[in-house]
Amino acid sequence: MKLKAYGKENSYPCAESLVVVDTPQAQGYSLEQVKNKVILGDALKVLKKLPSEAVDMVFIDPPYFLQLPNKTLRRWKVKSLVEAVQDDWDKFSSFVEYDTFMTQILSEARRVMKPNATIWVIATYHSIFRIGKIMQDLGYWILNDVIWVKTNPMPNWLGVRFTNATETLIWAVKDKKVKKYTFNREAAKEYGIGKIGANVWVLPICTGAERLKDGRGKRLHSTQKPVELLRRVLLTSTKEGDIVLDPVAGVGTTGYVARCLKRNFIMIEINPRYVEGIKKRFRDISLGNVPE
């Protein structure tokens, strides 16, 4: 994992000027107002305010709608607490509500994509098949699925089913006619099986110093994605200077990696705690504290 931050001569904002707070009074944003910014607001509202055909790539790490039981989960033998995804943002009343949310996000994402832009969406088996159908119904043309094989997955403590050690990324363009999208073939060869650039990436989940913590030392975000995953996404499907959009940014891994790889970004995040985490990461960049 090798990242290198922009030098001071570049026009990226410092952490304190990184955030744009969305308000009902803001009817729309120009590209210059939001480029290399995180917009604190509701993605469904903010996306409608972004200009059409403005971004080169979209990365969406949406709620997975895991449908976990509303109870404490403990490991089978030692009885210690499992840090499951119990956040409110992953709770929906039904598949209909979840599908409506994803349809709205994906519809607006398609509008703001340039004609030859690509989109990545990541999820687990709980929702990736629903998302794929929605994307096809909206007109997206799927180029690949990429299987992320986790080297350190959460074990299945009850032993009643296979341990879920994978997540799936869908990579797509706006429609079947799109041809001149960015694909860095040489970069892809570095990550797949052997030297053929196969659609299987083997890497660990986000752990250790890379995972952001809150004031109590607990993980700030339940499903923070590893830097290496976003590095592969960006290096294979974008060029330096491209604009990358993440409408549900979480703790900002997409923008963080884009910044380090000389890409531009637009992030949207509704949770102020996560936005504070993003600001901290960008302060670290300004101090030269980036992964090597």
C-alpha positions in Angstrom: 0.0 0.0 0.0 1.9 3.1 -1.3 0.3 6.5 -1.2 1.9 9.8 -1.6 0.1 13.1 -0.8 0.0 16.1 -3.0 2.7 18.8 -2.3 1.8 22.2 -0.9 1.8 23.7 -4.3 -1.5 22.0 -5.2 -4.8 23.7 -4.7 -6.4 21.2 -2.2 -8.2 22.7 0.8 -6.8 22.3 4.3 -8.9 20.2 6.7 -10.7 23.2 8.2 -11.9 24.5 4.8 -12.8 21.0 3.6 -16.5 20.9 4.6 -19.5 22.5 2.9 -22.6 22.4 5.0 -25.7 21.9 2.9 -28.8 24.0 3.7 -32.3 24.2 2.3 -31.5 27.6 0.9 -28.8 26.2 -1.3 -30.6 25.4 -4.6 -27.6 24.0 -6.4 -23.8 23.8 -6.5 -21.3 24.5 -9.2 -18.5 22.1 -9.7 -16.0 24.5 -8.3 -18.0 24.9 -5.1 -17.9 21.2 -4.3 -14.7 19.9 -5.9 -12.4 18.5 -3.2 -15.0 19.1 -0.5 -17.1 16.9 1.7 -20.7 18.1 1.8 -22.4 17.6 5.2 -25.9 16.7 4.3 -28.4 14.2 3.1 -27.2 12.4 0.0 -30.7 12.2 -1.5 -31.0 15.9 -1.3 -27.5 17.0 -2.1 -27.1 14.8 -5.2 -30.0 16.7 -6.8 -28.1 19.9 -6.4 -24.9 18.7 -8.2 -24.5 19.5 -11.9 -25.2 16.9 -14.6 -22.4 15.0 -16.3 -19.8 16.3 -13.9 -17.8 13.4 -12.5 -15.5 10.7 -14.0 -16.2 8.0 -11.5 -18.6 7.2 -8.7 -17.9 4.9 -5.7 -20.9 3.9 -3.6 -20.6 1.9 -0.3 -24.3 2.0 0.6 -26.1 0.5 3.7 -26.1 -3.2 3.2 -29.5 -3.8 5.0 -28.0 -6.7 7.0 -31.3 -7.4 8.8 -29.4 -8.4 12.0 -31.5 -9.3 15.0 -32.1 -6.4 17.4 -30.2 -8.1 20.2 -26.7 -8.4 21.6 -24.6 -10.8 19.7 -22.0 -12.9 21.6 -19.3 -15.4 20.6 -20.4 -18.9 21.0 -17.7 -20.2 23.4 -16.1 -17.2 25.2 -19.3 -15.2 25.2 -17.5 -12.0 24.4 -19.5 -9.2 22.7 -19.5 -9.1 18.8 -19.2 -5.6 17.4 -21.9 -6.1 14.8 -23.4 -3.5 12.4 -26.2 -2.1 14.5 -26.2 1.5 13.2 -29.4 3.2 12.4 -28.3 3.9 8.8 -28.4 0.2 8.1 -32.0 -0.2 9.2 -34.9 -0.2 6.8 -38.5 -1.3 7.4 -38.7 -3.5 4.3 -37.0 -4.4 1.0 -39.3 -1.9 -0.7 -37.9 0.9 1.4 -34.4 -0.2 0.8 -34.9 -0.6 -3.0 -36.5 2.9 -3.1 -33.5 4.4 -1.4 -31.0 2.6 -3.7 -33.0 3.5 -6.8 -32.9 7.2 -5.9 -29.2 7.1 -5.1 -28.3 5.3 -8.3 -30.6 7.4 -10.5 -28.9 10.6 -9.3 -25.5 9.1 -9.6 -26.2 8.2 -13.2 -27.3 11.8 -14.0 -24.1 13.3 -12.6 -21.8 10.8 -14.4 -20.0 12.0 -17.5 -20.9 10.0 -20.7 -17.9 7.7 -20.3 -17.8 7.6 -16.5 -17.9 4.4 -14.5 -19.5 3.5 -11.2 -18.5 1.0 -8.5 -21.0 -0.3 -5.9 -20.0 -2.6 -3.1 -22.2 -4.8 -0.9 -22.5 -8.3 0.6 -24.9 -11.0 -0.4 -27.6 -9.4 1.7 -28.2 -6.7 -1.0 -25.8 -6.9 -3.9 -28.2 -8.9 -6.1 -31.0 -6.4 -5.5 -28.6 -3.6 -6.3 -27.5 -5.3 -9.5 -31.1 -5.6 -10.7 -31.9 -2.0 -9.9 -28.8 -0.9 -11.8 -29.8 -2.9 -14.9 -33.4 -1.6 -14.7 -32.0 2.0 -14.6 -30.0 1.3 -17.8 -26.5 0.7 -16.4 -24.4 -1.7 -18.3 -22.3 -4.0 -15.9 -18.7 -4.4 -17.0 -17.5 -6.7 -14.2 -18.2 -7.9 -10.7 -15.0 -8.0 -8.6 -14.9 -10.3 -5.6 -13.1 -9.1 -2.6 -11.8 -12.1 -0.6 -11.0 -11.1 3.0 -8.0 -12.6 4.5 -9.3 -11.9 8.0 -13.1 -12.2 7.9 -15.4 -12.1 10.9 -15.8 -15.8 11.9 -19.2 -17.4 12.0 -19.4 -18.0 15.7 -22.5 -20.2 15.7 -21.1 -22.6 13.1 -24.5 -23.0 11.3 -23.4 -21.6 7.9 -20.2 -20.8 5.9 -18.2 -17.8 7.1 -18.9 -14.9 4.9 -15.4 -14.0 3.7 -16.3 -12.0 0.6 -17.9 -8.8 -0.6 -18.9 -8.0 -4.2 -18.2 -4.9 -6.2 -20.2 -4.1 -9.3 -18.4 -2.0 -11.9 -20.6 -0.5 -14.6 -21.1 2.3 -17.2 -24.2 4.4 -17.8 -25.4 2.3 -20.7 -24.4 -0.4 -23.2 -23.2 2.1 -25.8 -20.3 3.5 -23.6 -16.9 2.4 -25.0 -14.2 4.9 -24.1 -14.2 4.5 -20.3 -11.0 4.4 -18.3 -9.5 1.0 -17.6 -5.8 0.7 -16.6 -5.0 -2.8 -17.8 -1.5 -2.8 -16.4 -2.7 -1.9 -12.9 -5.4 -4.5 -13.1 -2.8 -7.2 -13.8 -1.1 -6.4 -10.5 -4.1 -7.3 -8.4 -5.9 -10.3 -9.9 -5.0 -14.0 -9.9 -1.7 -14.6 -11.6 -0.9 -12.0 -14.2 -4.2 -11.9 -16.1 -6.0 -9.2 -14.1 -8.7 -11.5 -12.9 -11.7 -10.1 -11.0 -10.6 -11.4 -7.6 -8.9 -9.2 -5.0 -7.4 -10.8 -1.9 -6.8 -8.3 1.0 -7.6 -7.8 4.7 -10.4 -5.8 6.1 -9.6 -2.5 7.8 -7.9 -3.0 11.1 -5.2 -1.6 13.5 -4.0 1.9 13.1 -5.8 2.4 9.8 -9.2 2.1 11.5 -10.5 5.4 12.9 -11.4 5.4 16.6 -13.8 7.6 18.6 -13.0 9.3 21.9 -13.5 6.0 23.8 -11.2 4.0 21.5 -14.1 2.3 19.7 -14.2 2.1 16.0 -15.8 5.2 14.6 -17.5 3.5 11.6 -18.7 -0.1 11.6 -17.8 -0.8 8.0 -14.8 1.4 7.2 -13.2 0.1 4.0 -9.4 -0.5 3.7 -7.3 2.1 1.9 -5.9 -0.7 -0.3 -9.4 -1.5 -1.7 -10.0 2.1 -2.8 -6.4 2.3 -4.1 -7.1 -0.6 -6.5 -10.5 0.9 -7.5 -9.0 4.3 -8.3 -5.8 3.1 -10.0 -7.7 0.7 -12.3 -10.6 3.0 -13.4 -9.4 6.7 -13.1 -6.7 9.0 -14.2 -4.8 11.7 -12.4 -7.0 14.8 -12.3 -10.3 12.9 -12.6 -13.2 13.8 -10.3 -14.5 11.0 -8.1 -17.8 11.1 -6.3 -18.7 9.2 -3.1 -22.3 10.1 -2.1 -22.3 8.1 1.2 -18.7 8.8 2.2 -18.7 7.4 5.8 -15.2 8.3 7.1 -14.0 9.4 3.7 -11.7 6.6 2.5 -12.6 7.4 -1.1 -11.6 11.1 -0.9 -8.6 10.3 1.3 -7.2 7.9 -1.3 -8.2 10.2 -4.2 -6.3 13.0 -2.6 -3.2 10.9 -2.2 -3.4 9.6 -5.8 -3.8 13.1 -7.3 -7.5 12.6 -8.2 -10.2 15.2 -7.3 -13.1 14.2 -5.2 -16.6 15.1 -4.1 -17.9 13.5 -0.9 -21.3 13.6 0.8 -21.9 12.5 4.3 -24.8 13.1 6.7 -23.2 12.1 10.0 -21.2 15.0 11.7 -19.1 12.5 13.7 -17.9 10.8 10.5 -17.2 14.2 8.9 -15.0 15.1 11.9 -13.1 11.8 11.2 -12.6 12.9 7.6 -11.2 16.2 8.7 -8.7 14.4 11.0 -7.6 12.2 8.1 -7.0 15.3 5.9 -5.0 16.9 8.7 -2.8 13.8 8.8 -2.3 14.2 5.0 -1.2 17.8 5.5 1.4 16.6 8.0 2.6 13.9 5.6 1.1 11.1 7.7 0.0 8.8 4.8 0.4 5.0 4.5 3.5 3.7 2.7 
